[in-house]
Amino acid sequence: MTKLTAEQIIELVEASYFYNVDNKNLDDVIACFTEDAELTVQTAHVTHRGHDE
């Protein structure tokens, strides 16, 4: 079994994220983040916390 470096893992997650953004697969976009991730939309003055928001 080949062990991936941290850089390779980041590249895979980044590729998955942008692929799913482009294809409007919201559930798969969200899956790229940890359960306690926060996303702040500066222009809307809104912060989303966790997968459920």
A tleap script that builds the chain and sets N, CA, C and O, in Angstrom:
source leaprc.protein.ff14SB
mol = sequence {
  NMET THR LYS LEU THR ALA GLU GLN ILE ILE
  GLU LEU VAL GLU ALA SER TYR PHE TYR ASN
  VAL ASP ASN LYS ASN LEU ASP ASP VAL ILE
  ALA CYS PHE THR GLU ASP ALA GLU LEU THR
  VAL GLN THR ALA HIE VAL THR HIE ARG GLY
  HIE ASP CGLU
}
set mol.1.N position { 0.845 -1.175 0.000 }
set mol.1.CA position { 0.000 0.000 0.000 }
set mol.1.C position { 0.894 1.244 0.000 }
set mol.1.O position { 1.854 1.320 0.767 }
set mol.2.N position { 0.581 2.211 -0.854 }
set mol.2.CA position { 1.339 3.446 -0.935 }
set mol.2.C position { 0.797 4.451 0.067 }
set mol.2.O position { -0.414 4.645 0.179 }
set mol.3.N position { 1.701 5.081 0.788 }
set mol.3.CA position { 1.308 6.084 1.768 }
set mol.3.C position { 1.402 7.465 1.112 }
set mol.3.O position { 2.425 7.809 0.521 }
set mol.4.N position { 0.333 8.245 1.221 }
set mol.4.CA position { 0.308 9.579 0.632 }
set mol.4.C position { 0.918 10.595 1.581 }
set mol.4.O position { 0.808 10.476 2.801 }
set mol.5.N position { 1.562 11.593 0.998 }
set mol.5.CA position { 2.083 12.692 1.806 }
set mol.5.C position { 0.945 13.660 2.116 }
set mol.5.O position { -0.113 13.611 1.489 }
set mol.6.N position { 1.171 14.528 3.078 }
set mol.6.CA position { 0.166 15.541 3.420 }
set mol.6.C position { -0.145 16.398 2.197 }
set mol.6.O position { -1.302 16.747 1.962 }
set mol.7.N position { 0.872 16.737 1.426 }
set mol.7.CA position { 0.678 17.556 0.224 }
set mol.7.C position { -0.217 16.847 -0.788 }
set mol.7.O position { -1.080 17.478 -1.400 }
set mol.8.N position { -0.022 15.551 -0.969 }
set mol.8.CA position { -0.849 14.783 -1.906 }
set mol.8.C position { -2.303 14.706 -1.434 }
set mol.8.O position { -3.229 14.799 -2.241 }
set mol.9.N position { -2.493 14.538 -0.146 }
set mol.9.CA position { -3.850 14.491 0.404 }
set mol.9.C position { -4.551 15.825 0.193 }
set mol.9.O position { -5.717 15.862 -0.200 }
set mol.10.N position { -3.848 16.912 0.451 }
set mol.10.CA position { -4.420 18.249 0.244 }
set mol.10.C position { -4.796 18.440 -1.217 }
set mol.10.O position { -5.867 18.971 -1.512 }
set mol.11.N position { -3.938 18.017 -2.132 }
set mol.11.CA position { -4.231 18.138 -3.564 }
set mol.11.C position { -5.483 17.349 -3.944 }
set mol.11.O position { -6.294 17.821 -4.740 }
set mol.12.N position { -5.645 16.154 -3.381 }
set mol.12.CA position { -6.830 15.341 -3.669 }
set mol.12.C position { -8.106 15.998 -3.150 }
set mol.12.O position { -9.119 16.032 -3.848 }
set mol.13.N position { -8.054 16.517 -1.932 }
set mol.13.CA position { -9.233 17.182 -1.359 }
set mol.13.C position { -9.561 18.440 -2.158 }
set mol.13.O position { -10.728 18.715 -2.439 }
set mol.14.N position { -8.542 19.195 -2.518 }
set mol.14.CA position { -8.752 20.411 -3.307 }
set mol.14.C position { -9.377 20.080 -4.664 }
set mol.14.O position { -10.306 20.760 -5.098 }
set mol.15.N position { -8.882 19.059 -5.324 }
set mol.15.CA position { -9.441 18.653 -6.622 }
set mol.15.C position { -10.887 18.203 -6.467 }
set mol.15.O position { -11.736 18.540 -7.292 }
set mol.16.N position { -11.171 17.444 -5.414 }
set mol.16.CA position { -12.540 16.989 -5.155 }
set mol.16.C position { -13.456 18.174 -4.894 }
set mol.16.O position { -14.570 18.232 -5.414 }
set mol.17.N position { -12.983 19.120 -4.086 }
set mol.17.CA position { -13.773 20.309 -3.763 }
set mol.17.C position { -14.160 21.062 -5.036 }
set mol.17.O position { -15.344 21.313 -5.263 }
set mol.18.N position { -13.193 21.422 -5.862 }
set mol.18.CA position { -13.488 22.221 -7.052 }
set mol.18.C position { -14.295 21.444 -8.088 }
set mol.18.O position { -15.147 22.023 -8.762 }
set mol.19.N position { -14.041 20.151 -8.225 }
set mol.19.CA position { -14.853 19.323 -9.127 }
set mol.19.C position { -16.320 19.377 -8.703 }
set mol.19.O position { -17.209 19.572 -9.531 }
set mol.20.N position { -16.557 19.202 -7.416 }
set mol.20.CA position { -17.931 19.177 -6.921 }
set mol.20.C position { -18.585 20.556 -6.916 }
set mol.20.O position { -19.798 20.656 -7.099 }
set mol.21.N position { -17.811 21.617 -6.711 }
set mol.21.CA position { -18.354 22.975 -6.854 }
set mol.21.C position { -18.800 23.177 -8.298 }
set mol.21.O position { -19.914 23.638 -8.547 }
set mol.22.N position { -17.940 22.837 -9.241 }
set mol.22.CA position { -18.263 23.002 -10.661 }
set mol.22.C position { -19.504 22.216 -11.069 }
set mol.22.O position { -20.267 22.654 -11.929 }
set mol.23.N position { -19.703 21.052 -10.449 }
set mol.23.CA position { -20.834 20.188 -10.799 }
set mol.23.C position { -22.031 20.345 -9.865 }
set mol.23.O position { -22.997 19.584 -9.932 }
set mol.24.N position { -21.943 21.346 -8.996 }
set mol.24.CA position { -23.045 21.683 -8.076 }
set mol.24.C position { -23.475 20.501 -7.201 }
set mol.24.O position { -24.664 20.295 -6.960 }
set mol.25.N position { -22.489 19.729 -6.728 }
set mol.25.CA position { -22.736 18.603 -5.824 }
set mol.25.C position { -22.502 19.078 -4.387 }
set mol.25.O position { -21.438 18.841 -3.816 }
set mol.26.N position { -23.493 19.744 -3.813 }
set mol.26.CA position { -23.321 20.382 -2.512 }
set mol.26.C position { -22.932 19.396 -1.413 }
set mol.26.O position { -22.057 19.703 -0.603 }
set mol.27.N position { -23.550 18.233 -1.365 }
set mol.27.CA position { -23.214 17.260 -0.319 }
set mol.27.C position { -21.748 16.843 -0.393 }
set mol.27.O position { -21.097 16.666 0.636 }
set mol.28.N position { -21.232 16.688 -1.604 }
set mol.28.CA position { -19.834 16.295 -1.769 }
set mol.28.C position { -18.883 17.455 -1.484 }
set mol.28.O position { -17.757 17.232 -1.039 }
set mol.29.N position { -19.320 18.688 -1.735 }
set mol.29.CA position { -18.522 19.862 -1.363 }
set mol.29.C position { -18.398 19.908 0.156 }
set mol.29.O position { -17.302 20.069 0.693 }
set mol.30.N position { -19.519 19.766 0.837 }
set mol.30.CA position { -19.532 19.816 2.301 }
set mol.30.C position { -18.668 18.708 2.890 }
set mol.30.O position { -18.019 18.907 3.916 }
set mol.31.N position { -18.655 17.552 2.254 }
set mol.31.CA position { -17.868 16.417 2.749 }
set mol.31.C position { -16.363 16.693 2.742 }
set mol.31.O position { -15.605 15.967 3.387 }
set mol.32.N position { -15.925 17.713 2.035 }
set mol.32.CA position { -14.508 18.073 2.008 }
set mol.32.C position { -14.061 18.768 3.289 }
set mol.32.O position { -12.864 18.958 3.508 }
set mol.33.N position { -15.007 19.144 4.129 }
set mol.33.CA position { -14.712 19.898 5.341 }
set mol.33.C position { -14.981 19.070 6.591 }
set mol.33.O position { -15.775 18.130 6.562 }
set mol.34.N position { -14.320 19.420 7.683 }
set mol.34.CA position { -14.558 18.749 8.956 }
set mol.34.C position { -15.924 19.146 9.503 }
set mol.34.O position { -16.510 20.141 9.077 }
set mol.35.N position { -16.422 18.357 10.450 }
set mol.35.CA position { -17.745 18.598 11.045 }
set mol.35.C position { -17.838 19.966 11.711 }
set mol.35.O position { -18.923 20.545 11.773 }
set mol.36.N position { -16.727 20.489 12.209 }
set mol.36.CA position { -16.757 21.764 12.929 }
set mol.36.C position { -16.245 22.940 12.087 }
set mol.36.O position { -15.875 23.979 12.633 }
set mol.37.N position { -16.225 22.779 10.783 }
set mol.37.CA position { -15.754 23.845 9.890 }
set mol.37.C position { -16.670 25.061 9.956 }
set mol.37.O position { -17.864 24.941 10.232 }
set mol.38.N position { -16.096 26.232 9.699 }
set mol.38.CA position { -16.858 27.474 9.628 }
set mol.38.C position { -16.618 28.136 8.281 }
set mol.38.O position { -15.489 28.182 7.792 }
set mol.39.N position { -17.689 28.647 7.685 }
set mol.39.CA position { -17.609 29.368 6.419 }
set mol.39.C position { -18.259 30.723 6.618 }
set mol.39.O position { -19.437 30.805 6.967 }
set mol.40.N position { -17.503 31.782 6.401 }
set mol.40.CA position { -18.036 33.131 6.535 }
set mol.40.C position { -18.179 33.747 5.153 }
set mol.40.O position { -17.225 33.794 4.377 }
set mol.41.N position { -19.393 34.221 4.855 }
set mol.41.CA position { -19.665 34.927 3.608 }
set mol.41.C position { -19.614 36.410 3.955 }
set mol.41.O position { -20.568 36.970 4.494 }
set mol.42.N position { -18.488 37.032 3.637 }
set mol.42.CA position { -18.254 38.415 4.039 }
set mol.42.C position { -19.315 39.370 3.504 }
set mol.42.O position { -19.780 40.252 4.226 }
set mol.43.N position { -19.696 39.198 2.251 }
set mol.43.CA position { -20.646 40.132 1.637 }
set mol.43.C position { -22.047 40.018 2.215 }
set mol.43.O position { -22.826 40.967 2.136 }
set mol.44.N position { -22.378 38.867 2.795 }
set mol.44.CA position { -23.711 38.661 3.378 }
set mol.44.C position { -23.681 38.780 4.899 }
set mol.44.O position { -24.723 38.719 5.552 }
set mol.45.N position { -22.477 38.952 5.465 }
set mol.45.CA position { -22.316 39.044 6.922 }
set mol.45.C position { -22.928 37.827 7.619 }
set mol.45.O position { -23.635 37.962 8.618 }
set mol.46.N position { -22.647 36.632 7.075 }
set mol.46.CA position { -23.204 35.381 7.593 }
set mol.46.C position { -22.065 34.386 7.816 }
set mol.46.O position { -21.145 34.290 7.004 }
set mol.47.N position { -22.138 33.649 8.922 }
set mol.47.CA position { -21.198 32.565 9.184 }
set mol.47.C position { -21.983 31.276 9.351 }
set mol.47.O position { -22.929 31.208 10.135 }
set mol.48.N position { -21.580 30.256 8.607 }
set mol.48.CA position { -22.187 28.926 8.712 }
set mol.48.C position { -21.222 28.053 9.503 }
set mol.48.O position { -20.016 28.070 9.255 }
set mol.49.N position { -21.753 27.289 10.455 }
set mol.49.CA position { -20.918 26.429 11.299 }
set mol.49.C position { -21.368 24.980 11.176 }
set mol.49.O position { -22.545 24.667 11.352 }
set mol.50.N position { -20.429 24.110 10.876 }
set mol.50.CA position { -20.727 22.684 10.794 }
set mol.50.C position { -21.417 22.301 9.502 }
set mol.50.O position { -21.773 23.164 8.700 }
set mol.51.N position { -21.605 21.018 9.302 }
set mol.51.CA position { -22.203 20.495 8.071 }
set mol.51.C position { -23.683 20.827 7.944 }
set mol.51.O position { -24.190 20.928 6.827 }
set mol.52.N position { -24.381 20.998 9.045 }
set mol.52.CA position { -25.831 21.190 8.984 }
set mol.52.C position { -26.256 22.599 8.595 }
set mol.52.O position { -27.394 22.809 8.175 }
set mol.53.N position { -25.361 23.558 8.730 }
set mol.53.CA position { -25.718 24.932 8.360 }
set mol.53.C position { -25.341 25.168 6.928 }
set mol.53.O position { -25.553 26.263 6.406 }
savepdb mol mol.pdb
quit
